[in-house]
């Protein structure tokens, strides 16, 4: 029977002696012996602490919300679709960095995981030293890929896609998606886009997530590159700023200018030299 989500033991780990930031880790793996092995490895490191464990997907989802962690080590076999699982886990805990452990090197899985936001991908046979190095790099905000995976990602990125050539299906964006994408290609932020299309920042984020999934891109940069190279928004002009917003902005600026002018008028005039005690008269140039 599956065990419940548990808190990891500290096994001699202390607060890193003040020499650096502690890396809090959740272990999510189907094999108890693998989790035990990882705990022993991390127990030797002063800056790594296991704060939680899980051996099923539901337990993993519970752990990422229950425990405050920096990195999740996630076995791909925990979910029928590990790519979707990573997306869901990052939705639950956006601040979490996920290192996916795969049974063997797999190009398509690697590209899809990386595209969906996995911060590190490594095989189950990884050496302990490399695993520890991976955790530290990922916790510091750097991606981690093994040598073969780096070549896969680089080759795919050269084609402005993180899918193998020919794998991307043809898709059709809705009119509103097209407007939002046109704003992205112009370098606009979500707040400005929301104003222009008459919605909220959260709705813009939701639309962009759908567009990412449709086009198979990971972020705004890839989206812009894809749209420019595939002429997705050719001839589409971003919607203008609504007149009501411009009028409100003008009114605010005018009010601020009036207040500044009033303050300047009411301020006492600076005394002249003749009114200032002990003032030195200006010298005449000879």
N, C-alpha and C positions, 0 to 999 in steps of 0.2 A: 504494500500500500504506500502511496506517495506521502512523503513527510510534508509538514507545513512549512511555510516560509520561516526561516530561522535567522537569528542574529549571529554573525560570525564571531569566532573567538579571536582574541588579540594575540595570543601566543608570543608574549614577550615584546610586542610592538609598543613603542612609546611615542610621544608627541614629536618625534623627529628632532628632538634636542634643540628646537628653535632654529635649525639650520635651513629649513625649507617648509613648503606647504605639504601637509599630509594628504595623501591620495586615498580617498575612500572608495572601496570597490564592492560591487555586488557580483557574486558568482552565480550564473544561471547555466546549469549543465545537467543532462540526464543521468550522468554517471557519478555516483557518490565518491568513488575512488579518484576520479579526476579532480573533483572539487577539493578532496582532502589533499591531493598532491599540490594543488595550487596554493592552498592555505599554508602548507609547509614551506613552499618557495617564498611566499610573501612574508612569512614570519621572520625571515632572515633580513628583511629590508626595513629600515627605520621609518621610511616615508610612505609605506603602503599598509593599509589596514582593511581587512575584510569586514564589512559592516552588515552584510546580509547574504543569504543563499536561497536558491530556488532550483527545483528540478522539473517543473512543468511550466507551460506558457502562462496559465492563470496565476501561478505563484510568482512568476517573473513580473507580470503586470502589477500584482499587489506589492511586490518588493520595491519597485521603482517609485511608487507613491508613498510607501511606508517609511523607507530609509532615505536619509540624506546622503547621496553618493555622488562621486565625480565620474566614475567609469563603471559601465556594465560590461562584463565579459559574458557574451551571449552565444550559446551553441546553436548553430543553424538548425540542427535536428529538433529543436524544441517546438518548431512550428512547421506545419505543412508548407506554408509559403513564408520563408524567412524574410523576404524582401518586404512584404506587407507587414510582417511583424515588427520590423525595424521602424517602419513609418508610424505604426501605432504607438510603439514605445516612446518615440521621440515626440509624438503628439501629447502623450501623458506627461512626459518629463523633458521639456525642450532643452533644459540646461545639461542634460546627461550626455556623456560621450559613450558611444557604443563600439566595442571591439567584438567582431563576429568571428567565432571559431568554426571553420569548415572542415569536413572530413578529408577533403583533398582539394587541390587547386582546380578551380572551375572558372573559365573566362566569363561566361555569361552571368553567372551568379555574382562574381566579383564586380563586374561593371554595374549590375543592377543594384547591388548593395551600396556601392560607392555613390551611385546616382541618388539613392534615396536617403543618404545622410550618414551611413556608417563611417565612423572615424578611423577604424582600423580593421583589417581583415587578415587573418593568419590561419595556417593549417594546424591541425591537432598535434602534429609532430614537432611543433616549434620548440627550440631549445629554451630552457629556463631563463638564461641570460637575455635572449632576444625578447622573451615575453615581458620581462621586467622593463627592458628598454622601451618596448612598445607602450606599456602603461604610462611611463613617464612622459614620452613624447606626446601621446594622445591627451593626457591630462594637461599638458602645456599648450594644447590647441593645435598640435601638428598632426597631419594624417600619417597613418602607418600602413604600408603595403609591402609585401614581400617582393623580391626582385622580378619574378615573372609577372606578378600583378601590376607592377609599375609599368612594364612594357605594354601590357594590355590597355591600361588607362591612357598612356601617352599616345598610343596608336589610335585609339578611339577619339581622343580629344583633338587630334590633328584634323579629324573630319568633322569637328564641332558637334560631336555626339558621343554619348557614353553607351551606345549600343553598337554591336557589330554592324558593318556596312550591309545595307539592305534589310535590316531587321525593323526599321522604323516604319510603322504603318502611316498611310496618308490619312490626315485628319482634317476636319473642318471646324474652325473656330466660330462661335456665335458672334453676332454683331457687338455685344457688350464686351466679350472677351477680346475681340479685335481692337476695340477702342482702348481698353486697358493695356494691352500689349503695345500699342502704338505709343502710349505714354511712357512705358518702360524703356522703349528704344530711344526715347528722347532724354533719358536719364532722370525722369521724375521719381520722387519718393511716393510711398503709398498715401501719405497725407494729402499731397497735391493732387494725386490721381483721384482720390475720393471726392475732393472738391469739384474737380472738372466733370466727373461722370455722375455726380449727385448721389453719392452713397457714403458708406463709412469705411474707415481703414480696415476693419475686420472683414467686411464684405470683399474688399479688394484683395486681401490676403487669401480668402477662400477661392476667389476666382483664379488667382495666380497659381494656387496649389493644383487646381483642376487643369490649368493650362500646362503646368510642368508635367503632369501625368500624361496628358494627351500627346505632348510633343516629345516626351522622353528626355527632358532636360532637368538639371539639378538646381539651378539658381538663375538670378536675373542676367548675369553675364552670358551664360549659355543660351538663355532665352533670346537675348538680343542678337547674339551671333547667329543662332539658328534662323531667326526671323529675317535678318539681313541677307543671309546666304540663300534662303529659300523664297525670298520676296513675299513674305507672309503679309506685311503691312504696306506694301508699295501702294502709293496713292491715298493712303488713309492718313488723315490729319487728326492729331489729338484734339479733343473737344476744348473750346476756349474756357477761360475762367468765367463763371456766371456773372452777369452784370450786378446782381444783388450783392455778391461777395466783393466786387470791385467798389461799389458804392459804399459799402460798410467800411472797407479799408480806407477809402478816401475820407470818409467822415471821421474815422479814428485819427488819421493823420492830421486833418484840419483842426480837430479838437486839441490834439497835442501841440500843434503849432501855435494855436491861439493861447493856450495855457502858458507856453514858453514866452510869447510876446507880452502877455499880461504880467508875468513875473519880472520881465526885463523893465517894463514901464514903471512898476511899483517899487523897484529897487532904488535905494538912495544913490544919488550921483557921487562918483568918486571925487574927493576934495582936490582942488587945484593946488599947485605949488605954493601960491600966495596964502592959501588958507591953512597950510600945513605947518605946524610949529617946527622951528629949527630946520626949515627946508632950505636947500642950497639953491640959489638962483642959477638959472642956466648960464653957461659961459658963452661969451661972444667969440666967434671965430675971428682971428686977426688976419 
